[in-house]
Every structure is written in structure tokens, then in C-alpha cells.
Amino acid sequence: MGCADEYVGQTVTRPWTIRQADVSASKSTFTLGNRKDYMGIFVKKIRSPRGFTLIELMIGAVVLGILASLAAPRFQAAYERQKLRGGNKMLVSKLKTARSFAISTKTQHGVLVDPYERTITVFRDIQNPGNLTYESGDSVLSMDTLPQEFQLIYTDCDNDIIMYNANGSASFTGNGNIWLDGYTETIYASYWINVLPSTGRVDSDSHYGEGVD
């Protein structure tokens, strides 16, 4: 059935019917009463969880203690290994430093490896150049001490000296080998250093094992 609309001075009839929306059918069942229940559930969900009991705290402390006891030896071994490696790097660095000084100053520079005092001395050979010895009149540029964990320090060079010349080559009586052996409760480290006489270049190698109780 058509629907008629009135306009000023005329009447227009539409060929279709306008349906009225069924407002009552679309009403929400979310009433004021159950709204409080929904809000209560929502608030409970966002609240922080319950606190820990004494037993749970004790179990957590025990677990942390076990993990710490397992990790401690690894950290100790890593620290001691780094300490020994640092001593080896220091010796290699001193050899390279003496070579650089010999080239830059055009004068002989030597490195004295004292196995008893565990000291590495870089000096300028000015007292009696060419005699491959360290004397009181020589100029000391630096003196460093290796870590006390190095219990064996040995060279196959006479007077435990590596001497560098102005052209960068090395002079020594022997084969130019230096050994460093370090021992701790958790790790054993052995380092081998060799100096090439023709160029003065330094080569090194290392070996690690379990410590000595």
C-alpha cells in the first residue's frame, strides 16, 4: 500500500511503504543490574596477581642458589683465563714496542725477560751497544710484572734478552723462544712466543687445560 506525503499545495503518493524500525527487538539485555557484575569481572582481571607465599619464596631462593653454584666456577675460570691471556699479550706488546722504538730512533732497543722476578723490561741499549746484555747504564723505558700465576717463565736466549736493530731485525743468541706457563685452581695456560731474527716479527701460540688443585 502506498504512502502519501503532503507538501505545500499538493499531495504526493509513494508506491512503497516505509517500515518502522522495531526498537524493542534490538534493545540490549545489558541492564544496569548485570552491568555491575561485568565491571566486577573486568576489574578482577586487571588486578595484580596474588602475592608469593613463604614456601614459594624459599623454593625460588634454593633454585637461585643452585644456579649460582653451577655458574660460579665458569665465571672464575673465565676470569683467570683472561688474566693469563693478558700477561701473554703484554709480553707480545713489549716486544713490538721495542722493535718500533729501534726503527724510529735508529738505535738498538732490547727486551729483558726476567724469569725470577717475572718482569719484562724494555730498554735502550746505550751502554755497550751490540753486546746483547742489559747493564745499569742502559736507559729503561718501561718495566712491567707478569701475573703471579705464571710459575714458569723460560727463554732459550742468552741473558734472556731479545735485541732489536735499527732496521727492525732481531739479535739474540739462541732460537728466540719464550715460554710462559700459568697455573690456577681452575685453569692451566701455556704460551709460546717466537721472534724471527730476520724481520723481528713475533709469532705466538697458546694451549689451555684444566687447573691444578
C-alpha positions as CSV (number, residue, x, y, z in Angstrom):
1,M,0.0,0.0,0.0
2,G,1.3,3.4,-0.9
3,C,2.2,6.2,1.5
4,A,1.1,9.8,1.0
5,D,3.2,12.8,1.8
6,E,1.8,16.3,2.0
7,Y,3.6,19.2,0.6
8,V,2.5,22.8,0.4
9,G,-0.4,23.0,-2.0
10,Q,-0.1,19.3,-3.2
11,T,-0.3,15.7,-2.2
12,V,2.3,13.1,-3.4
13,T,1.6,9.4,-3.1
14,R,4.6,7.0,-2.9
15,P,4.3,3.4,-4.3
16,W,6.1,1.8,-1.4
17,T,5.7,1.6,2.3
18,I,8.2,2.9,4.9
19,R,8.8,0.3,7.6
20,Q,9.2,1.3,11.1
21,A,12.2,0.1,13.0
22,D,11.4,-2.4,15.7
23,V,13.3,-0.6,18.5
24,S,12.0,-3.0,21.2
25,A,13.6,-6.0,19.4
26,S,17.1,-4.5,19.3
27,K,17.2,-3.5,22.9
28,S,20.3,-4.8,24.7
29,T,20.0,-7.2,27.5
30,F,22.9,-5.4,29.2
31,T,20.9,-3.9,32.1
32,L,22.0,-1.7,34.9
33,G,21.9,-4.7,37.3
34,N,24.2,-7.0,35.4
35,R,26.5,-4.1,34.4
36,K,27.9,-4.1,37.9
37,D,28.7,-7.8,37.5
38,Y,30.5,-7.3,34.2
39,M,32.6,-4.4,35.7
40,G,33.5,-6.6,38.7
41,I,34.8,-9.3,36.4
42,F,36.8,-6.8,34.4
43,V,38.4,-5.2,37.4
44,K,39.4,-8.6,38.8
45,K,41.1,-9.4,35.5
46,I,43.3,-6.3,35.5
47,R,44.2,-6.5,39.2
48,S,47.7,-7.7,40.1
49,P,48.1,-11.4,40.9
50,R,48.2,-12.7,44.4
51,G,51.4,-12.3,46.4
52,F,54.0,-15.1,46.9
53,T,53.8,-17.5,49.8
54,L,56.8,-18.2,52.1
55,I,57.2,-21.7,50.6
56,E,57.4,-20.2,47.1
57,L,60.0,-17.7,48.1
58,M,62.1,-20.4,49.8
59,I,61.9,-22.6,46.7
60,G,62.9,-19.6,44.5
61,A,65.9,-18.9,46.8
62,V,67.0,-22.6,46.6
63,V,66.8,-22.6,42.8
64,L,68.8,-19.4,42.6
65,G,71.4,-20.8,44.9
66,I,71.8,-23.9,42.8
67,L,72.2,-21.9,39.6
68,A,74.7,-19.6,41.2
69,S,76.8,-22.5,42.5
70,L,76.9,-24.0,39.0
71,A,77.8,-20.8,37.3
72,A,80.5,-19.6,39.8
73,P,83.3,-22.0,38.6
74,R,82.7,-21.0,35.0
75,F,83.0,-17.3,35.8
76,Q,86.1,-17.9,37.9
77,A,87.8,-19.9,35.1
78,A,86.9,-17.3,32.5
79,Y,88.4,-14.5,34.7
80,E,91.6,-16.4,35.4
81,R,91.9,-17.3,31.7
82,Q,91.6,-13.7,30.7
83,K,94.1,-12.7,33.3
84,L,96.7,-15.1,32.0
85,R,96.0,-14.1,28.4
86,G,96.5,-10.5,29.4
87,G,100.0,-11.4,30.6
88,N,100.9,-13.0,27.3
89,K,99.5,-10.1,25.3
90,M,101.5,-7.7,27.5
91,L,104.8,-9.5,26.7
92,V,104.0,-9.6,22.9
93,S,103.2,-5.9,23.1
94,K,106.5,-5.1,24.8
95,L,108.4,-6.9,22.1
96,K,106.6,-5.0,19.4
97,T,107.2,-1.7,21.2
98,A,110.9,-2.3,21.4
99,R,111.1,-3.0,17.7
100,S,109.1,0.2,16.9
101,F,111.5,2.3,19.1
102,A,114.5,0.7,17.4
103,I,113.2,1.6,13.9
104,S,112.1,5.1,14.8
105,T,115.2,6.2,16.8
106,K,117.7,4.2,14.7
107,T,119.2,2.8,17.9
108,Q,119.2,-0.7,19.4
109,H,116.4,-1.5,21.9
110,G,116.1,-4.6,23.9
111,V,113.6,-6.6,26.0
112,L,114.8,-8.4,29.1
113,V,112.6,-11.3,30.3
114,D,113.4,-11.9,34.0
115,P,112.1,-15.4,34.9
116,Y,112.7,-14.9,38.6
117,E,111.1,-11.5,39.2
118,R,108.6,-12.1,36.4
119,T,109.4,-8.7,35.0
120,I,109.5,-7.5,31.4
121,T,111.9,-4.6,30.8
122,V,112.1,-2.5,27.7
123,F,115.4,-0.6,27.5
124,R,117.5,1.4,25.1
125,D,121.0,-0.2,24.7
126,I,123.3,2.8,25.1
127,Q,126.0,1.4,27.5
128,N,127.6,-1.2,25.3
129,P,125.5,-1.5,22.0
130,G,125.8,-4.8,20.4
131,N,126.8,-6.9,23.3
132,L,123.3,-8.3,23.9
133,T,123.2,-7.6,27.6
134,Y,121.3,-5.3,29.9
135,E,123.6,-3.0,32.0
136,S,122.9,-0.4,34.6
137,G,123.9,2.4,32.2
138,D,121.1,1.5,29.7
139,S,118.0,3.6,29.6
140,V,114.9,1.8,30.9
141,L,111.7,2.8,29.0
142,S,109.3,0.5,30.9
143,M,109.2,-2.4,33.4
144,D,106.1,-4.5,33.9
145,T,105.4,-7.5,36.1
146,L,103.6,-10.6,34.8
147,P,100.8,-12.1,36.9
148,Q,102.0,-14.3,39.8
149,E,100.0,-17.2,38.3
150,F,102.9,-17.6,35.8
151,Q,105.0,-20.0,37.7
152,L,107.3,-21.0,34.8
153,I,108.9,-18.4,32.6
154,Y,111.7,-19.6,30.3
155,T,113.7,-18.3,27.3
156,D,116.3,-20.1,25.1
157,C,118.2,-16.8,24.6
158,D,121.4,-16.0,26.4
159,N,120.9,-13.4,29.1
160,D,117.1,-13.7,28.5
161,I,117.4,-10.8,26.0
162,I,115.8,-10.0,22.6
163,M,117.6,-7.1,21.0
164,Y,116.1,-5.1,18.1
165,N,118.2,-3.3,15.5
166,A,117.5,-0.1,13.6
167,N,116.2,-2.0,10.5
168,G,113.7,-3.9,12.7
169,S,115.6,-7.2,12.7
170,A,116.2,-9.0,16.0
171,S,119.5,-10.2,17.5
172,F,119.9,-12.9,20.2
173,T,121.9,-15.9,21.0
174,G,119.6,-18.9,20.8
175,N,116.3,-19.5,18.9
176,G,114.3,-16.6,20.1
177,N,111.7,-18.6,22.0
178,I,109.9,-17.6,25.2
179,W,107.5,-19.8,27.2
180,L,105.0,-18.8,29.8
181,D,103.2,-21.4,31.9
182,G,100.5,-20.3,34.3
183,Y,98.5,-22.5,36.8
184,T,95.4,-21.8,38.9
185,E,92.8,-23.9,40.6
186,T,90.6,-23.9,37.6
187,I,92.8,-23.5,34.5
188,Y,96.2,-24.2,33.1
189,A,97.6,-22.0,30.4
190,S,100.8,-22.4,28.3
191,Y,102.0,-19.7,25.9
192,W,104.8,-19.9,23.3
193,I,106.3,-16.9,21.7
194,N,108.9,-16.9,18.9
195,V,110.8,-13.9,17.5
196,L,112.0,-14.2,13.9
197,P,115.6,-12.8,13.7
198,S,115.4,-11.6,10.1
199,T,112.4,-9.4,10.5
200,G,111.8,-9.2,14.2
201,R,108.2,-10.3,13.8
202,V,106.5,-12.0,16.7
203,D,104.6,-15.3,16.4
204,S,102.7,-16.9,19.3
205,D,100.6,-19.9,20.2
206,S,98.6,-21.0,23.3
207,H,97.2,-24.0,25.0
208,Y,94.7,-24.3,27.8
209,G,93.8,-27.1,30.1
210,E,92.2,-27.9,33.5
211,G,93.6,-26.3,36.6
212,V,95.7,-27.9,39.3
213,D,94.1,-28.3,42.8
